[in-house]
């Protein structure tokens, strides 16, 4: 008779009673003071599960996660699926902090990457934070829709927004630009949780400029100070739609302005019949478009950017 065995398949679902805590909101405390004239504050939502801490009923950290196989570093946007640091560094015309020499054993130098990421921020007068401090999560996925899931659990009842954002704005009055890493403003988004954290401080609701098919810019008044506020596209090319029936208008404008011959080549070709070369070129243009969005917002503070890039780069 043949031997018997049991095959167990584990679906990696995160329990609703796992309270995750943000591990690097206080990253500036880890280094000597270097900067006090920050101009820009970049605000995301919350790290991926493989980079967060878990806390117990006594608010004690009981687990500090870091999965090297799917992480660039243990820092903001440290997932290998995120192109944030590549896009930001390109927009700033700086070196990509995730592109660092390996250790002598051939392994990535995660600590060096983190230091280089912080240096990039500091050298460009940028602070970084997220709008959530603690949250639960329904599945081990990085979409915001899976965060802060209503339940009767300890984790949900102890979820918190990041109240330290207001401390940043008070400590550094030179900050005059806020940059959210998603264009969504409704429930389950960096801006939505930011509004919760800043309740009572925002003196007038945003009036978003809706340009070329997306929300892009508004002026926020917070405690009598005014902030240029931009909604950056999520740093993943898949959100830049160019399908048969869904095309982001600002991306169409971008293609027409920087490579109109290629645009005319693929404009009327069904997605299913594009050649591999065309798909490769379209992917490259998507990534370049994300860099341009970061540049137009963070570097140029261009309130009217509709995707079109002029010959002089404006």
Secondary structure, DSSP 4 states (H G I P E B T S, - for coil): -PPP--------PPPTT-EEE-S-TTGGGGS----S---EEEEE----GGG-EEE-TTS-EEEE---GGGBS-SSTT-BTT--HHHHHHHHTT---TT--PPPTTS---HHHHHHHHHHHHHHTTEEEEESEEEE-BSSS---GGGBS---SSHHHHT-EE-THHHHHHHH-TT--EEEES-S--SSSSHHHHHHHHTTTTEEE----EEETTEEEEEEEEETTEEEEEEEPPPSSGGGS-BSSS-B-HHHHHHHHHH-HHHHHHHTTS-GGG--HHHHHHHHHHHHHHHHHHHIIIIIT--TT--S---TT--
